[in-house]
Amino acid sequence: MAHLQLSAVAGGGRPAAAGGGGDEMEDVRLLDSYDEEMGGAGPAGAEEEEEEAHVRVTGMTCSACTSAVEGAVSARRGVRRVAVSLLQNRARVVFDPALVKVEDIIEAIEDAGFDAEILPDSAISQPKAQKTLSAQFRIGGMTCANCVNSVEGILKKLPGVKGAVVALATSLGEVEYDPTAINKDEIVQAIEDAGFEAAFLQSSEQDKILLGLTGLHTERDANILHDILKKMVGLRQFDVNATVSEVEVVFDPEAVGLRSIVDAIETGSNGRLKAHVQNPYARGASNDAQEASKMLHLLRSSLFLSIPVFFIRMVCPRIPFISAILLMHCGPFRMGDLLKWILVSIVQFVVGKRFYVAAYRALRHGSTNMDVLVVLGTTASYVYSVCALIYGAFTGFRPPIYFETSAMIITFVLFGKYLEVLAKGKTSDAIKKLVELVPATALLLLKDKEGKYVEEREIDALLVQPGDILKVLPGSKVPADGVVVWGASHVNESMITGESAPIAKEVSSAVIGGTMNLHGVLHIQANKVGSETVLSQIISLVETAQMSKAPIQKFADYVASIFVPIVITLSIITFLVWFLCGWVGAYPNSWISGTSNCFVFSLMFAIAVVVIACPCALGLATPTAVMVATGVGANHGVLVKGGDALERAQNVNYVIFDKTGTLTQGKAVVTTAKVFSGMDLGDFLTLVASAEASSEHPLAKAIVEYAFHFHFFGKLPTSKNGIEQRKEEILSKWLLQVEDFSALPGKGVQCMISGKKVLVGNRTLITENGVNVPPEAENFLVDLEMNAKTGILVSYDDSFVGLMGITDPLKREAGVVVEGLKKMGVHPVMLTGDNWRTAKAVAKEVGIEDVRAEVMPAGKADVVRSLQKDGSIVAMVGDGINDSPALAAADVGMAIGGGTDIAIEAADYVLVRNNLEDVITAIDLSRKTFSRIRWNYFFAMAYNVVAIPVAAGALFPFTRLQMPPWLAGACMAFSSVSVVCSSLLLRRYRKPRLTTVLQITVE
């Protein structure tokens, strides 16, 4: 068993041997012959695969750096998409694993001059795309070719199995299957039911996880761990890093669970070693803390060395005793000058090494950034000072030296960078709060052979697996998405859904991971863990949005790319103008101090120009604001999928509302049923319910519910579980047998009952089939429609039988939200497939004048495009599958959180709380965010437009004030900090109160 290995794994490439470099495993690939027989390629070649890598990139300082990284990675063959975040120091790369490897991506980033480190796959990372798996099974009891044919025939008939081949000689079977349709245990059961023995061996699936270790201190510990992992079935590869006490494991999740690996390490080492899953967010927070700590250490070192230099220059000459010591000679040099030279050299080349390294990397690849400006300014000051010092020592004429200038510039820049790191950390607070909702541990209930719970075990919440039974105590958080299997309680879901009232939970109720259990004890069965949970997907959406770029940022990226060359050019021009003017005597000698000269005078202006210019402020203006806004939106139940969606929403001209489920509650209720033939009302309802039972439409469910209660009200048990169980039994016996059922979108349903044609639907369906509606029924129908009710007409055997009136109550906030949008200058539109009379009645109730009724699902996108023709920005708010084309066609798609997955996938915004007030919040947040971004750009541009001329000496002829280069460095450092702090003001955002929007004064 240890020497069986699939030759191809999902994701491409040949898997490494278990043990991180053990013996090569024998390749066994039975399905190759099957694929050849079928005339097709194997699963690995059947479809193009994509993989996603998250890379930590360090050394980026401005948007020019992110552009350099994107360009370097995109140039690699096989890379599909790249997104680089300056604030998160991360790159997200989607690539074809057959053409490019992760190592190539790392190499490309490092070649561009930045440090790169692949981030480990996380338990709460992006959900994996579903794919076909290949699995091997040991099959015993086969004696001849007939046995082989029998097993193959059984396997190929199983739902979800794409292919199967069995080898008699090796007693192996290989099955290609869809894991969403069938699992390995069901395949084993099918083989055993056929009279053979079966055991699962391994699959083509693989997962990678990073485990932290405690107790790994010596080489002996590492050898013990190596032996434990090498013996484990299902482990493909592992890499032990004893230095940081971590092990990276590649394993087959179909063969071995993550919890089994962690348990095996602990039991195999007799408790000496303990493993735990490395939470990627905790790791990211640790890296951020390390960066801040490193920056603080550099700042302290720089301050410790620069303060004495400042005192030697400014304070010590005024203290006679110290001044005498500093004027003493040590060889040709004064003691004070020599001391400054030594201290500043350490600051310049040891503390300031990071600036030189970053500048070299940037210049090596033809780009420029802030580090280039810092290095130019400080090096010019330092080199001049050294030359002046040596010249004065050997000639006796001592020109002024400016050692303190380079030291103070580096100190102030480091101070600004430290504040910037702290401020940028605040922008990701929203994700940190979401991550903190997940509990650290979970109580796992273990069963004995008889199915009784015999033990409770506390485990890491990241080790919870689907199917686990978990105990949730009062006051603790739910560890994973699941279903209650025992107990009753109330759960606070406000952190996820925004519903402030506690939600009652009992057996069969769904629970969401991260929510708070309030009162009773619950036993839940986990069905979604890791990346599949609601909370993880919200975190993933927020992360993706924060990685995206708003279109407005392209302007900043372009300016940043040309900014440094322009500044250097301006610096050279500044030097030449002041130097040449001084050379020809264009300004009086009194402007220059007695110990200085024209060259030094001009050089100080040039250095000030280089140092004061700041491209970072421009690069931070948009991403910091977008990052804060997406986090703030998540806290208010509005998930934004990207900066481009955020930018478009600020200019929305039209908001289109779908009627059913968006403006209305989506809980249709039958209010009346009337028969216009000799049929009994009970028989009429049975007929209609039988026809509608096969439909998924909300109106169909309302009809079946109404008919069921008409017949069986008061005849059912009182408990909820009893009602549901009894209802299923009754429906199977009570409803009539239906044949040839078909749903007609936008019209209704048709089927055959007792050999006769039944039509249930709107007026269009009935008239198209040539059924006459009697005048009294027509009048009754018009009366229903005028009262905002939908009429459902029924015909049986081509004769009109009766009709039903259905209403879907409006959401209580619908009218106020519509009025609020009008006050904001947005034109509301209602879109529905319902008839004109009902549509107009509903629209009148909520205050919408522009109504589009009797629109088929395919026509909703056409309505969106018609409004876009004049250049208007159109937002669409919907919840159902039939809304997804319109959501995709709209400039801004907003899916109600209670809607379908397809609608949410097609939308740009997800309104988690299923509340229409969040439509106003989404638009208002977008407007506030881009107002803040414009202010950021104004500050960044105005700073450079004003500061550079001042540094160049534009005001000197009038004021005689010259900006010292160290002061210019301080200004530059604080400019980027001011922009980040400006963006952080968005954290104070509050949802607009509807009374404020409507300009109503409440007494």
N, C-alpha and C positions, 0 to 999 in steps of 0.2 A: 504493500500500500504506500510505503514511503517513497517508492520510486515510480509513481505514476504522475505524469505532468501533462496538462494540456499544452499543446505547442503554440496556441494563440490565445491571448486574453483580450477581453474588451478593453479598448483603449489602444490596441495595437502593440506590436513589439513582442519579443520573447521574454517571458518572465525569468527572473533570476532564481537560482536554486535557493531553497530554504537554508537559513543559517548565514546568509550574507556572505557567501563564498564557499559553500560546502561542495560536495560532489555534484557533478552534472546529473540531472534527472533524465530518465529515459523518456523520450517523446512518444506519446500514444495519441494518435489522432484518427479515430475511427470514422468520423463524419466526412473526411476528405473523400473516401470512396463513394459515400452516399451522395455528396455534392456532385461528383463527376457523373454518377449515374443520372442524377436529376438534371444535369446540364447547366448547373449554376455554380456560382462562387460560394465559398464558405461565408459564414456570418461576418467575418472580419472584413471581407472585401465587398460585402453586399451593399454597404452604405458608407458614405463618408462620415467619419467621426470627428467630433470636436471635443477638445478638452479646455479647461479653464485653469489658469495658474494665477495665484495672487503673490506678488513679489514686494518685499519691503525694499524701498529705494532710499538711501541716505545720501545727503550731500546736495539736495535740491534747495535752492534759495529763492527762485523767482519763476515766473511763467516761462521764461526763456529756457530754463532747465527742464521743465516738463515737456516742452516742445522738442528739446534735444533727445529726451528719452523716448518719446513717442516715435520720433523719426527713426531712431536707431533700431527700435524693436520692429516697427512696421516694415523696415527694409528687408527683414529676414523672410525668406520664402516659407510659406506655410502659415504665417501669422495672419489671422482674419481681422481681429479687432483689438485695439489697445486703448485703455483709458488710464490716465495718470492723474493722481490727486496730490497736489502740493501739500495740502494741509495734513492728509493722512500718511504722507510719505509712502504711498502704495501705488502699484501698477496692477491693473487687471488685464490679463492677456488671454484671448481666445485663439486657439491655434489647432492645426491639424497635426496630431502626434505622429503621423506617418511621414511628415515632411520636416518637422522641426521638433527638437527636444527642449525640455525645460532648461537644460544646461546651456543650450544655444542662446536662449533668451537672457539668462544671467550674464553670459559672455558679452552679448550685445550691449547691455546696460553698463557693464563695467568698462567696455571699450569706449562708451560715450563719456566716461569720466566720473561714474558714480558707483557707490557700493551697493550691491544687490544681494538679497537673501530670500530664498523661497520660503513662503509662509506655509506651515504644515496644514494639511487638510483638516478641517475642523468638524466637530460633531454638529455644529450649527452653521454650516456653510451653505452654498447654493444647492438647491435640490438637484439630484441627479436626473438626467433624462432617462426615461425607461428604454430598455434595450433587450434584445434576445440573448439568453444565456445558453451556454453549452455545459452539460454536467455529465459526469461519469458515475456509473452505478456498478457495484459487484452483484452479479446475478448467479445464484446457485440453483442446482437441480436440473439444469439443461443437459440432455443426453444426446440429442440428434438435431438435424436441420429443421425438423418439424417444430421442435421446441423454440428454436430461434425465430422461425416465421411467426409462431404464435405470439411470442413476446413483442416482436416488432409490430405485428398487427394491432395488438392491444395498445401499445404506446402511441402509435400514429393516430388512433381514434380519439385519444384524450384531448379535450378542449385546451387550446393554447400550445399544444406540441406541434412544432414546425417540421421536425424530422427526427428519425430514430434509426440507429443501426446497432446490431448486437453481434458480438464475436464469440463463437462457441469455444474456440481454442483457449482464449484468455478469460472466459466467463465475465467479460466486460460488456456493458452497454453504454452508448453515448446518446444523450437526448438533447435536442435543441428546442428550447421552450420559452414562452413569454412569462416572466415571473409575476406579471400582474394578473394573469389568467389562471395559473396553476403553480403550485410550489413543489419542492423536492419530496416532501412527505407524502403528498397525494400521488406522486409518481411511484414511490416505493410501495404505497398501499395498493395501487393498481396491479403492480407486478406480483405482490403477495397474494392478492385476490385470485390471480390466475393460477396459483399453485406453485409458485417458485419463491425462492428466498431472495431478498434484495437488501442492499445497504448502499447508502450514498457515500461516494468517495470525495469528489471535489467538483468545483465548477469553474467557469471562465471568469466569474466576477472577482474583482479585487478592490479592497479598500486600503487606504493608508492612514495611519494615525500616529500621533506623537504622544508617547507616555513619559511622564516624569517619574523618577525613581527616588525612593528614600532608602538609605542603608547601603548604597553602592559606594564603598570607600576604597577597597583594595582590589588588586588584580584577581584575587581569589573570588571576590564577589562577582566580578565581571565574568569569570569562567563559569561560575554557578549559573548565572543568568543565561549565558550562551548555551549551556547544556540543556536548560529547561526549555528554551525557545526552539532549539534544534529538534527536540523530541516531539514538539506539538504538531498534530495533524492540522492542516489547513493554513499553516504559516508559509508564505512564499519567500519572504525576505525580511531581514532585520538588520539594523545598524545601530550598534551601541556606542554612545558618546559618554564615556565615563567622566570626562572633564566637567560637563554640565549636568551629569546624572539624568540623561535622557536616552530613550531608545525609540527609533522610528521603525514601525512594523507594517509590512505589507501582507495582508491576509485575505483569505477567501471567506466572506461573511456568510456564505451558504453552508460552509463546513464548520466554522468556529465563530462564536460570538465574541465581541470585545470584552464582555464581562468574564468569559471563560479564560481569556488570555490573562487578565488582571488577577483572577483567582489562582491560575496555574503558577504564576510568578510567586505569589505569596505562599501557597502550600508547598511548592517545589523547593523553596528556600527555607522551609520551616519558620516562616514569619520574619526571616532576616531581611528580605527585600519586600518592599511594598510599592505597587505601581498605581498611578492615578492619571486620568486623562488631562492633558494640558488644555485648559480653556483658552481658545485663541484670543478672546477679548482681554482676558487677564494678562496674557502674554503681550498683547499690543500695548496695554496700559503700562506694563512693566518696562517695555522698550521706550515708551514716551517718558516715563519717570527717569530712566537711565539717561536719556538725551538731556532732560532738564538738569539732572544732577551733574552730568559732564560739563554742560554749559556753565553751571554755577561754579564748578571747580576752576574752569578756565578764567571766569570773571574774578574770582577771589585771588587767583595767582596774579592776574594782570593788575588788580588793584593794589595788592601787596607790594608789587614792584614799581608801579607807576606813582603812587603817592609819595615815596621818597624822592623820586625825580622831580615832581612838582614842588616839593618843599625845598629842595636844593636850589631850584631856579627862582622861586617866588618869596620864600620865607627866610631861609638861612642867610642870605646876604644882609638882612636887617638885624642879625644877631652877631655881634662882633666876634665872640669867641669861636663860634662855629664857622663864621665867614673866614677867619684867619686860617683855620685848619683846611678848609676847602680850597684856599688860594695857594696852599703849599704845593711844591712841585714833586712829582714822582717821575723822574727822568725829564723828558721834554714836556710832559703833560701836567696840567693842574689836577690836584686830587679830586676836586668837584667834577671836572669834566670827565675824568677817567671813570669815576664812580657812575656818573650818568650813562656813559657809553656801555659799561658792563650791564647795568640794570636794563637799559632799553634794548640791548642786543638779545637778552633773554626773552623780553616781551615780544620783540619783533620776530624772532626765528623759532622760539620754542612755543610760547603761548599762541603766537600768530601763525603757526605752521599750517593750521587748517585752512587759512585763507590762501596761502601759497599753493597748497595741494589742489584746492578747488579751482583756483584760477588757472593753474597749469592744465588741469583736465579739460576745462572749458576751452581754453585757447588751442589745445591740441586737436580739438574737433571743430575748430572754426566758429565757436560760439563765444559769447561774452555774458558776464553776469555781474552781480554786485561785488563778488569777491575780486574781480579784476580791478574795479575802481578802488577798493580798499587797498589792495596790494600796490597799485600805481601810486596812490597818494602817500601811503606810509613809507614805501621804499624810496620815493623821491625825497621825502623829508629826511629819512635816515641816512641815505647816501650823501646828500648835501652836507648834513651835520658832520658825518665822519670826515668828508673831504675838507670841510672848513676847520675841523679840529686839528687834523694833521698839518694842514697849511699853516695855521696859526702857531702850532708847536715848533715848526722849523723855520718860520720867517719872522716871528715876533709880532706880526699884524694879525690880530685875532678877530675875524668876522663873527657875527652872531651865529650861535648854533641853536637848533630847534629839536633836540632829542625828545623833549617832552611832548612835541606835537604828534609823532608817530605812536608813542606809548599811550597818550590820551585818546587818540583816534581809535586804536584797537580796543581800549578799555570801554569806551562809550558804545562802540559797535557790538561788543560782546554783551554789554548790559542791555542794549536794545534787543539783541537776539534772545537773551534769556527771558525778557518780558514777553517777547513774541511767542516763544515756545509755551510759556504759561498761558497766555491768552488764547493761542490756537487750541490748547488742550480743552479749554472751556467750550469751544465750538462743538465738540463731540459729546457733550454731556448728555444729550438726548439718547444716544445709543447706549451709553453707560447705564442710564436709568432703566432702559428696556432690558438690558442684559441682567441687571440686578433683580428683575422680577422673577427670574428662574431660580428656584431653590437649589441650594448646594447639594442636598442629600434627599433620598427618597426611602420610604419604608417598604421593602419587598416582602410579600407574604409567600412562604414556601409550603407546598403541599406534600403529604405522604402518598403512598401508593393508592390509598383509598380515596384520595381527593380531598382530605381534610387539611385545613390550615394548621400546621404544627409549629411554625417558627416565623418570627419577624426578624428581618435583617436590614440594617441601615447600609445603603449603598450610595455611591456617587450618582447624582441625578443624570450625569452624562452617560452612565452605564445602563440606563433603563432600555429595555428591548420591547418591541411590539409583542403583545400577548401577556406581558407581565401583569400580575395583580398587585396593586399598590394600595397601601393604607394611608389615608389622608386624615390627620387629626384636626380637631377644631383649632382655628387660629394659625394653621400652617398653609403653605401654598401647594397647589396642585402641581406635581412634577412634570406631567406630560399630558398631551391631548388624549382623551379616552372616553370611556362610557362607564357610568356607575353600574356596578353589578350587585352591590349590597349597601343598604343604609339610606338615610335621607338627611338633607341639610339645606342650608342656604349658602350660596356662593356669591362673593362680591366680584363682578366682572368689569367694574368701571375702568380699570387700567387698560383693558383691551377694547371693550365695546362702548364705553362711556355711559352705560346704563347705570345710573346711580343707585337704583333700588336693588337689593339683594335678589338673586334669582333662585327659586326653589329647585332643588335637585333630588331626584329619586331614582329608583332602578330604571335603566335604559336611557336616562338623561345624559346628554353629551356635556363634557367639561373641557375647559381650555387650560392648557399649561400656563402657569404664572399667575392664575387667579387665586383669590383667598377664600378658603373654606371657613365659614363663620361659626357654625353651631355643632352639628352632629358629626359622627365619624362616618367616613365614606370608604368603601372599597371600590377602586376603579380598575378597569382593564385598559392598559395603554394600547392605543392603536396608531398613534402618530408620535414619533420621537425624532430628535435631532432636527435636521433641516426641514422636515415635513410639518412641524408644528406651526400653529397660527402665529405665535410670537416670533419664531425664527424667520418666518416669511415676511413679517412686518419689519424686522431688523434688516433682512436682506434687501427689502425695497428701499429703506432709508439709506443703507450703505450705497446701493447702486445710484440713488439720486445724488448723494454727496460726491460720488466719483465722476458724475457727468458734468459737462461744461455747458453753461448758458451761451447762446450765440453772441451776446454782448461781450463775452470774454475774448472773442477773436480779435477785437480792437486792441485790448490790453496786450495780448500775445504779440500782435504785430508791432506795437509801440515798444514793447520790451526787447524785441529782436533787433531794433535799430537804435535803442536808447543809449547803450554804452558807447558805441562808436561815435554817436553825435556828441556825447558829453566829453569824450576824450578830444574830439576835434575842437570843441568850444574851449577846453582847457588850454590846448596848444595856441589857439587864437588869442585867448586872454593873456597868456605869457608873452606872445610876440608883440601884441599891441602895447602892453605896459612897458616891455623892455625897449622896443623901438622908439616909443614916445620919450622914454627917459634918455635914451641914447642921443636923440636929436634935441633934447631940452624942451620938449613940449609941456612939461610940468616942472614946477620949481623943485630945487633940491631939498627944500624944507619939508617936503612930503615924506622924504626918506630919513629915517633916524640916523644919527651920526655914526654909529658903528656898523650900519648896514650899507648896502649898495643897490644899484638899479637891478642887478640880476636876482638878488635875494628878495627884494621888494616884489618883483614880478612873479617869482617862483611861488611865494606864499599865496598870491591870488590864484594861481593855476592849481595848486594843491587843494585849496578850499573848494574850487569848482568841481574837481574830481570827487572829493570826499562827500560833498553835500548832496550830490545827485543820488536819487534812490529809485531804482526800477522795481524794488520789492513792493512798495506801496501800491503800484499799479497792478501787479500780479496778484495781490491779496484782496483787492477790492471786491471782486465778484465771488471767488470760491468761499471766502469766509462768510459772506452774507448768505449764500445759497446753503452752506452747511448748517448755519444756525437756523435758517428758515425751515429747512426740511425737518430738523429736530423739533422745532417748535410746532410745526404742523402735525407731526406724529403725536405729540403730547395732547393736541386738540382733536385727535381723531381724523386728521386729514393727511393721507400718505401721498406724497408727491414723487413721481417716478423719475424726475430729472429736472435739471436747470432750464432746459428748453421749454418744458411744459410750464414751469413757473414763470418764465418770461412771457409766453403767449397769453397766459391767463389774465395778465394785467390789462390787456387791451380788448377783452371780450366785448363784442357788441350784441350778440344774441345768445340766450341760453334756452336750448330746446329741452323740454321735459317730456319723457315718456309718461303716459297716463297711468297705466296699470302697474302697481308696485312701486312707482316713484312718487307721483303726486298722491296716489291712493295707498292704502295700507297693504294692498296685495292680499287681503283676506276677503274674498268674495263671499257674499251671503245671499241665498235665495230668499226673496221677500214675498213672492206670490207665485202661485201656479194655478192656471185656469184651463179647463178642458172645453173645447168647442165642438165635441162630437159626443157620441153616446158612450164613450169609454169611461170606466170608473176611474176616479182620481188616483186610487192606489195602483191600479194596473198601469195608468199613464206614467206615474213616477217610476214604477218598476221597469217599464220599457225604456224610458229616458236614461235611468241609472245604468241599465245593462249596456246601452250604446256608449255611454260616456266613461264607463269603468276602465276602458283600455287607453283613455287619453290622459296625458300628463298636464293638460292646461289647467290653470287655477280655477276657471269657471266650471270645468268638468268635475273637479274634486268637490266644489261647493254643491253641485247638483246631486252627486252620489251621497254626500253627507246629509243633505236635506231629505232625500228619499229614504235613506236608512233610518233617520230619526222619526220620520212619519210612520214607518212600519213597526219600529222596535223600541220606541221611547218608553221607558219604565219597565222594560222586560230584560234589562241587562244587569250584571253585577255592579256594585258601586265602586270597587277599586279600579284604578286606571289600567293596571296590567290585565285585570280580568276583562275589562271592556275591550281592550285591543285584541286579546286572544279570542274572545267570543265573537268579535266583529269579523275576524278573518274566517272563522268557521261558517258564520251566517252568510257572508258574501258569496262564498264558494257554492252554497246550496240555493240561495235566494235568487241571485241574478240569472237572467235567461242566457241561453247559449248564443254567442255572437259569431258570425262568419263574415269573411271578406271585409274586415274593418279597415278603414282608411281615414286618416286625419287630413283635412283640407285647410292649409294655413290661411288665416284671415277670413275663413268662412264657417267651419264647423267640422262635423264628422258624418260619415255615412257607413252603413253596415247592413248585413242581412240578419234578420231574426225570424225564426220559423219560416224561412223561405221567402220572406217579404222584405222589401227595401225600407230602411229607416233613415231619415235625415234629421239631424239635430244641429241647428246653427242659426245664422243670421238671415235677414230677409233675402240677401243675394243668393244664398245657397238654395233656398226654397223656390224662388222665382226662376232660377236657372234650370231647375229640374221640372218646370211646368206645373208646379203645385199652386192651386188657387187659394189665396188667403181670404176668408169671408170678411165682409165690411166690419162686422162687430169686433172681430179679432184685430183688424187693422186699426180701428179706433182705440182699442184697449192698448195696443202696442205703442201708438203715438203718445198716449197719455203716460205710459211708462217712461218713454224716451225723454219727454219734456220734463220729467222729474229726475233726470240724471241716472236712470236705471237702464240696464242693458236687457233687451228682449231676446229670448232664445225661443225660436220657433221649431215645432216638431211635426213631421209628417210620417205616416205609416201606410205602406202600400199605395203610395202616390196620392194619399188624401191627407188634408190638413187635420191634425188632431187637437193641438193645443199649444200654449206657450207658457214660458216662465219669465218672471222678472228678477233680475240679479243686480245687486248694488255692491259697490266696493267703496267703503267709507274713505273720505279724504283724510290725509294726515293732518293733525291739528295745527301744524305750523305752516301748511302749504300756502294759505292765503297771505299770511304775514310775510313769508319769504318772497313771494311774487311781488308784493308791494315794495319790499325792501330793495329788490333788484331794480325796480323802476326808479327808485330814488337814487340808486347808484349809476343811473344812466344806461342800464342794460335792458334790452328788449326781450321779454319772456315769450316763448312759443310753446304750444302744447301739440304733441304728436301722438296719434292713436290709430289703431285699426278699427276702433268702434265706429258706430254710425254717427252721422252729423248731428242729429238731435241730441243724443246723449253727450257727445263731445262738447257741444256748445253749452249744454246745461252745466256740465262739470266746470268748463272754462269760466263761465259766468260766476260760478260759486267761488272760484279762487282768484278771479280778477284778471284773467288772461284774455286779451282781445284777438290775438293771432292764433288761429286753430287750424290744424291740418288733420282731417279725419279720413277714415276708410283707407288708410295707407297700409299696404301690404309690407311685411318685414323687409323685403328686398327694396322697397321704395323709400324706406326711411333715410338711407344714405343719399338718395337723390334729392330729398328735401334739404339735407345738410348742404349739398353742393350748390343747390339753387340759391341759398342764402350767402354762400361764399363768393358768388360770381362778381359782386361789386367790391371785393376785397375785404369784406367784413370778417371778423374773427368770430367763429361759432363754437360754442360749448354745447355738448350733449350730455344730459344726465339720464342714465338708464340702469336697469338691473337685470334684464333677461338675456337669453341667448339671441333672441330676435333683435336685440338692441346693438349687438356687437359690431355689425357692419357700419352702423351710424356712429358708434363710439370711435371706431377706427378712422372714419372719414372726417370727423370733426377735428377742428384745430386743437380743441381741448376736450378729451373724453373724461367724464366723471362717472365712475361706477359706484352705486350704492353698495356698502359693505355686505349687506344681506343678500346681494344678488349672486348670480352664477359665476363659477370660476372663469368661464369663457368671456363674460362681460368684463370682469376684473382684469383679465389678461389684455383685453383690447383697449383699456382706458389709460389715461395719463395720470388721473387722480383716483384714489380709492377713498371713499367716505366711510370709514370703519363703523361709525356710530349709527348708520342708517337714518340720519336726520338731515332734512333738507336745509336746515340752518347752516350746515357745513358747506353748502354751495357758496353762500355769502362769505363764510370764513375763508374758503379757498381763494376767491377772487380778491378779498381784502388783504390777505396775507401776501399774495403776489404783488399787489400794488405797493404795500408797505415795504416789501423786500427790495423792489426795484427803485423805489424812492431812496432807500438807504444806499443801494449800489451807486446811484447817480451822485449822491453826496460823497460817497467814498472816492469816486473818480474825480469829483470836483476838488476834494481835499488833496488827493495825490497829484493831480495835474497842477493845481494852483500852487501847491508847495514847491514843485520843481520850477514852474514858470517864475515864481517870485524869488525863490532861494538862490537859483543859479546866477541871475544877474547881480544879486546882492553880494554873493561870494566872489563874483568876478570883479567887484569894485565899482559897480555902476553908480553907487551913491557916495563913493569916497571923495570925489571932487567937491561935493556939497557939504558933507558932514564930517569928513576927515576920520570916519570910523571904518576900520578894516576888520573883517571877520577872521579871527584866528582859525587855522585849520582844525584844531581840536574841537572848537565850538561847532564848526561845520560838521564834524563827525558825530557830535552829540545830536545835532538836528536831524541828520540822516537816520540815526538809530531810532529816534522817537517817531519819525514819520510813519514807518510801517506799523509800529505799535499803535499809533493813533487810529489807523485804518481798521486794524483788528478790533480795537475797543469800540469803534463806531459800529461795526457789525454786531458786536456782542450786545449792543443796546436792543437788538431785535428779540433778545431773550425776555424782554419786558413786555412783549406783545400780548395783548389780551383780545379775545374774540369780541367783535363788535356787538354791542347790545342792540337788539332789534328796535328797542324804543329810540335809541340814538340814530339808527339808520333811517327810521321812519320820521324822525324829527318830531316825536311825540313827547310831550311833557306829562309825566304821570304824577298826579297830585298825591 
